[in-house]
Amino acid sequence: MATLQITRADRRARGAVAALFFTNGALFANILPRFPEIKDQLGLDNTVYGLAVASFPVGAIVAGLAAAALIRRFGSAKVAVFGTILTGLGVLGAGLAPSVLLFALGLFIGGAMDAITDVGQNAHALRVQRGYGRSILNSFHAVWSIGAVVGGAMAAGAIALRLPLGIHLTISAVLFSAASLTALRFCLPGRDEVADDDAVADVDEVRSTLASGVRPAVIGTLIGLVMIAVAGTIVEDAGNTWATLYLSSLGAPAALAATGFIALVGAQFVGRLLSDGLVDRFGQRTVVRVGGLIVLIGMGLALAFPSVPGTIIGFAAAGFGVAPLVAAAMGEADRLPGLRHGTGLTLVSWLMRLGFLLSPPLVGLVADAAGLRIGLLIIPVVGVAVLFLAGVLRRRDPS
């Protein structure tokens, strides 16, 4: 079997795309541990807070399908970089907002730009992966998790130093915008007709593909893949939106409470780093199914026997368990038979944000009625769902 010659430009582009994933993970993570502070400043109950936080995925869902047109016009790398800059500005606006409506508007803008960035960087990652001739997509998602850990740690440090929210988020926006602009210089030049045009699909192409007589079995598989990705985002959102608040309710100091989110994304990084090798050996179905079991047991025990150390470990187990879910769903969807290339990836990338949309208000409503501990039972429930949904994945890649 012939091996591809990996060029210096390919290696530099891989580093550049890794930097884009890193900045994307770090930007939003900088505001997450400070959500309790914003919640207190604005005087929000759990329900209103959950609805306001859901503005981020609303923006992502509204803007997500616009990414294809932008990528085809400007190229995936430029779209990812300028989306990063605008995401940082949206997050900064949310942090400085004097009212819940402006807080929600800032998150809406940040979410819209984050979705466009996400599609752009994944499209460019697929372009780089073609040059390598093997799977490297999970490694980029692992770097995203490193960025999220660093962003969460920056926020924890800012809290410990009593750094004002506006100064903290300004530093974050400037730093990571500069990093993304630097990375742009080393991305692959120009545009690639296959990666930039065919890696994503616009609204008309999605509609026409689904209306062209796709077999019901393929549609059923696609729905299952979307649900797997949504399961992953629901657990991620629990760490994003509620981990710091829940640990605070257990008596953890503010800086320590931030480590719940950090534990989740840190363990997610380790899981993603291991995922490619595990998938090659055991297949997507087995890896994802075991991940669901880890989520169920880890967070189930943490909620059954609440303590600060146990909860941090529980969030870490949840992050490790969901690590392979999104990449598995995206990769499987992108090669479903009967779908135009790019349609499956676009739909999964777009619809998986329903997890981020539905989880905050649902958990908030339950938390106001019965307590946040009960609201977070959504995490082990997701673990059970993944055990069953994993059946839509292939046992092992034929290649």
C-alpha positions in Angstrom: 0.0 0.0 0.0 1.5 3.3 -1.1 2.1 6.0 1.6 1.5 9.6 1.0 4.5 12.0 1.2 3.7 14.4 4.0 5.2 17.8 3.1 6.5 20.6 5.3 3.5 22.6 4.4 1.2 19.8 5.6 3.0 19.8 9.0 2.9 23.5 9.4 -0.8 23.5 8.5 -1.5 20.8 11.0 0.1 23.0 13.7 -1.9 26.0 12.5 -5.2 24.1 12.6 -4.3 22.8 16.1 -3.8 26.4 17.2 -7.2 27.3 15.8 -8.8 24.5 17.8 -6.9 25.5 20.9 -8.1 29.2 20.7 -11.7 28.1 20.0 -11.6 25.9 23.1 -10.0 28.6 25.3 -12.1 31.6 24.3 -15.5 30.4 25.6 -13.9 28.5 28.5 -12.7 31.9 29.9 -16.2 33.0 30.7 -17.7 29.7 31.9 -16.2 29.6 35.5 -17.4 33.2 35.9 -21.0 32.5 35.1 -21.9 32.2 38.8 -20.5 35.7 39.3 -22.6 37.1 36.4 -25.6 35.2 37.6 -25.3 36.9 41.0 -24.6 40.3 39.6 -27.7 40.2 37.4 -29.9 38.6 40.1 -31.0 35.6 38.0 -32.7 32.4 39.2 -31.8 29.1 37.7 -34.5 29.1 35.1 -33.8 32.6 33.7 -30.1 31.9 33.9 -30.5 28.6 32.0 -32.6 30.4 29.3 -30.0 33.2 29.0 -27.1 30.7 28.6 -29.1 28.9 25.9 -28.7 32.0 23.8 -25.2 30.8 22.8 -26.5 27.6 21.1 -29.4 29.5 19.7 -26.9 31.8 17.9 -25.0 28.7 16.8 -28.1 27.0 15.3 -29.2 30.2 13.5 -25.8 30.8 11.9 -24.5 27.3 11.5 -25.7 26.6 8.0 -24.3 30.0 6.8 -20.8 28.6 7.2 -20.9 26.8 3.9 -21.5 29.9 1.8 -18.8 31.8 3.7 -16.3 29.0 3.3 -16.9 28.7 -0.4 -16.3 32.4 -0.8 -13.4 33.1 1.5 -11.9 29.6 2.3 -12.1 27.6 5.5 -9.0 29.0 7.2 -10.1 32.7 6.9 -13.6 31.9 8.0 -12.2 30.1 11.1 -9.9 32.9 12.0 -12.3 35.8 11.7 -15.0 33.8 13.3 -12.6 33.4 16.3 -12.1 37.1 16.6 -15.8 37.8 16.5 -16.5 35.0 19.0 -14.1 36.7 21.4 -15.9 40.0 21.0 -19.3 38.4 21.7 -18.0 36.7 24.8 -16.5 40.0 26.0 -19.8 41.7 25.4 -21.6 39.1 27.4 -19.2 39.5 30.3 -19.7 43.3 30.4 -23.5 43.2 30.0 -25.4 45.3 32.5 -28.7 43.4 32.0 -29.9 39.8 31.2 -31.0 40.8 27.7 -27.6 42.2 26.8 -25.9 39.2 28.4 -28.1 36.9 26.2 -27.3 39.0 23.1 -23.6 38.8 23.7 -23.8 35.0 24.1 -26.0 34.8 20.9 -23.4 36.7 18.9 -20.6 34.6 20.4 -22.5 31.4 19.7 -23.2 32.4 16.1 -19.6 33.1 15.4 -18.4 30.0 17.3 -20.6 27.8 15.0 -19.1 29.3 11.9 -15.6 29.0 13.3 -16.3 25.4 14.2 -17.3 24.4 10.7 -14.4 26.4 9.2 -11.7 24.8 11.4 -13.2 21.3 10.9 -13.3 21.8 7.1 -9.7 22.9 7.1 -8.8 20.0 9.4 -10.3 17.6 6.9 -8.3 19.3 4.2 -5.1 18.8 6.2 -6.1 15.2 7.0 -6.2 14.4 3.3 -2.6 15.3 3.0 -1.7 12.9 5.8 -3.8 10.1 4.4 -4.9 8.9 7.8 -7.2 10.0 10.6 -5.9 12.9 12.7 -9.3 14.6 13.4 -9.5 13.3 17.0 -6.1 14.9 17.7 -7.5 18.3 16.8 -10.5 17.8 19.0 -8.1 16.8 21.8 -6.2 20.1 21.3 -9.6 21.9 21.6 -10.0 20.2 25.0 -6.5 21.5 26.0 -7.6 25.0 25.0 -10.7 24.6 27.2 -8.6 23.5 30.2 -6.2 26.4 29.7 -9.2 28.8 29.4 -10.8 27.4 32.5 -7.5 27.7 34.4 -7.1 31.3 33.2 -10.6 32.0 34.6 -9.8 30.3 37.9 -6.6 32.3 38.2 -8.5 35.5 37.4 -11.0 34.7 40.1 -8.3 34.0 42.6 -6.5 37.2 41.8 -9.9 39.1 41.9 -9.3 40.4 38.4 -12.3 42.4 37.1 -14.3 40.4 34.6 -13.9 43.1 31.8 -10.1 43.1 32.1 -9.9 39.3 32.2 -12.1 38.8 29.1 -10.3 41.6 27.2 -7.0 39.9 27.8 -8.5 36.6 26.6 -10.0 38.1 23.4 -6.8 40.0 22.4 -4.5 37.1 23.2 -6.5 34.4 21.3 -7.4 36.7 18.4 -3.6 37.4 17.9 -2.9 33.6 18.1 -5.5 32.8 15.4 -4.2 35.6 13.1 -0.7 34.1 13.5 -2.0 30.6 12.7 -3.6 31.9 9.5 -0.2 32.5 8.0 0.6 28.8 8.2 -2.7 27.3 7.0 -2.9 25.7 3.6 -3.0 28.4 0.9 -5.9 29.2 -1.3 -9.0 27.0 -1.4 -9.4 23.3 -2.0 -12.5 22.4 -4.1 -13.0 19.1 -2.4 -12.4 20.2 1.2 -13.8 23.7 1.1 -16.7 23.2 -1.3 -17.7 19.6 -0.6 -16.9 19.2 3.1 -19.9 21.3 4.0 -23.4 21.7 2.5 -25.6 24.8 2.4 -29.4 24.8 3.2 -30.5 24.1 -0.4 -28.1 21.2 -0.8 -29.2 19.6 2.4 -32.8 20.0 1.4 -32.3 18.6 -2.1 -30.3 15.7 -0.8 -32.8 14.7 1.8 -35.7 15.1 -0.8 -33.9 13.0 -3.4 -35.1 9.6 -2.1 -32.5 8.7 0.6 -33.3 5.3 2.0 -35.2 5.3 5.3 -32.4 3.2 6.9 -29.9 5.9 6.1 -32.1 8.6 7.6 -32.6 6.4 10.7 -28.8 6.0 11.0 -28.3 9.8 10.5 -30.9 10.5 13.3 -29.0 8.1 15.6 -25.7 9.8 14.8 -27.2 13.3 15.5 -28.5 11.9 18.9 -25.1 10.6 19.8 -23.5 14.0 19.1 -26.3 15.7 21.0 -25.6 13.4 24.0 -22.0 14.5 23.9 -23.0 18.2 23.9 -25.5 17.7 26.8 -22.8 16.4 29.0 -20.4 19.1 27.9 -23.0 21.7 28.7 -23.5 20.3 32.2 -19.8 21.0 32.8 -20.0 24.4 31.0 -23.1 25.8 32.7 -23.6 23.9 36.0 -20.4 22.4 37.3 -19.2 25.5 39.0 -22.6 26.3 40.4 -23.1 22.8 41.7 -19.7 22.6 43.4 -20.3 26.0 44.9 -23.6 24.6 46.4 -21.5 21.8 48.0 -19.4 24.4 49.7 -16.4 24.6 47.4 -14.6 28.1 47.2 -15.0 29.9 43.9 -11.6 29.1 42.6 -12.0 25.4 43.5 -15.5 25.3 42.1 -14.0 26.1 38.7 -12.1 22.8 38.7 -15.3 20.8 38.0 -15.4 22.2 34.4 -11.6 21.9 34.2 -11.8 18.2 35.2 -14.4 17.5 32.6 -12.5 19.1 29.7 -9.2 17.8 30.9 -10.4 14.2 31.0 -12.1 14.8 27.7 -8.7 15.8 26.3 -7.2 12.5 27.5 -10.1 10.5 26.0 -9.8 12.2 22.7 -6.0 11.7 22.6 -6.6 8.0 23.1 -9.7 7.7 20.9 -8.0 7.2 17.4 -6.0 4.2 18.6 -8.9 2.7 20.6 -11.2 3.1 17.6 -8.6 1.4 15.3 -8.4 -1.5 17.6 -11.9 -2.0 18.9 -14.2 0.0 16.5 -16.4 3.0 17.0 -19.3 1.1 18.4 -17.4 -0.5 21.3 -15.5 2.7 22.2 -18.6 4.8 22.3 -20.6 2.2 24.2 -17.9 1.9 26.9 -17.9 5.7 27.0 -21.6 5.8 27.8 -21.0 3.3 30.6 -18.3 5.4 32.1 -20.6 8.5 32.1 -23.4 6.5 33.7 -21.3 5.0 36.5 -19.0 8.0 37.1 -21.6 10.8 37.4 -24.2 8.4 38.8 -22.0 7.7 41.8 -21.0 11.3 42.2 -24.7 12.4 42.4 -25.7 9.5 44.7 -22.9 10.3 47.2 -22.3 14.1 46.9 -19.0 15.6 48.0 -16.6 18.1 46.4 -13.8 15.5 45.5 -16.3 12.9 44.3 -18.2 15.5 42.2 -14.9 16.6 40.5 -14.1 13.0 39.8 -17.6 12.4 38.5 -17.3 15.3 36.0 -13.9 14.0 34.9 -15.5 10.6 34.3 -18.3 12.2 32.3 -15.8 14.2 30.2 -13.7 11.0 29.5 -16.8 9.0 28.6 -18.1 11.5 26.0 -14.7 12.2 24.5 -15.2 10.1 21.3 -18.8 10.9 20.7 -18.8 14.0 18.5 -15.9 12.9 16.3 -17.5 9.4 15.9 -20.8 10.9 14.8 -19.2 13.3 12.4 -16.9 10.8 10.8 -19.7 8.2 10.4 -22.2 10.8 9.1 -19.7 12.1 6.5 -19.6 8.7 4.7 -23.2 7.6 4.9 -24.3 6.0 1.5 -26.8 8.0 -0.5 -26.0 11.4 1.0 -24.1 14.1 -1.0 -20.6 14.4 0.5 -20.7 17.0 3.3 -24.4 16.7 4.0 -24.0 14.3 6.9 -21.2 16.3 8.5 -23.1 19.6 8.1 -26.3 18.2 9.7 -24.4 16.6 12.7 -22.4 19.8 13.2 -25.5 21.9 13.1 -28.0 19.8 15.0 -25.6 18.6 17.8 -26.0 22.1 19.2 -29.5 21.2 20.2 -27.9 19.6 23.3 -26.4 23.0 24.3 -29.8 24.6 23.6 -32.1 22.2 25.4 -29.9 21.3 28.4 -29.5 24.7 30.2 -33.3 25.6 30.5 -34.3 22.0 31.2 -31.7 21.6 34.0 -32.6 25.1 35.3 -36.3 24.3 35.5 -35.7 21.1 37.4 -33.1 22.8 39.6 -35.6 25.5 40.7 -38.3 22.8 41.3 -36.2 20.0 43.0 -32.6 21.2 43.3 -29.6 21.2 41.0 -28.5 17.7 42.1 -31.7 16.3 40.6 -31.3 18.5 37.5 -27.9 17.0 36.9 -29.3 13.5 36.7 -29.5 14.3 33.0 -25.9 13.2 32.8 -26.2 9.6 33.8 -29.5 9.4 31.8 -27.4 10.4 28.7 -25.0 7.7 29.5 -27.8 5.1 29.3 -29.0 6.6 26.0 -25.5 6.3 24.5 -25.4 2.6 25.4 -28.3 2.0 23.1 -27.5 4.6 20.4 -24.0 3.2 19.8 -25.7 0.5 17.7 -25.8 2.8 14.7 -22.0 2.9 14.6 -19.9 0.4 12.7 -18.1 -2.2 14.8 -14.8 -1.5 13.0 -13.7 0.5 10.0 -13.3 -1.8 7.0 -10.1 0.0 5.9 
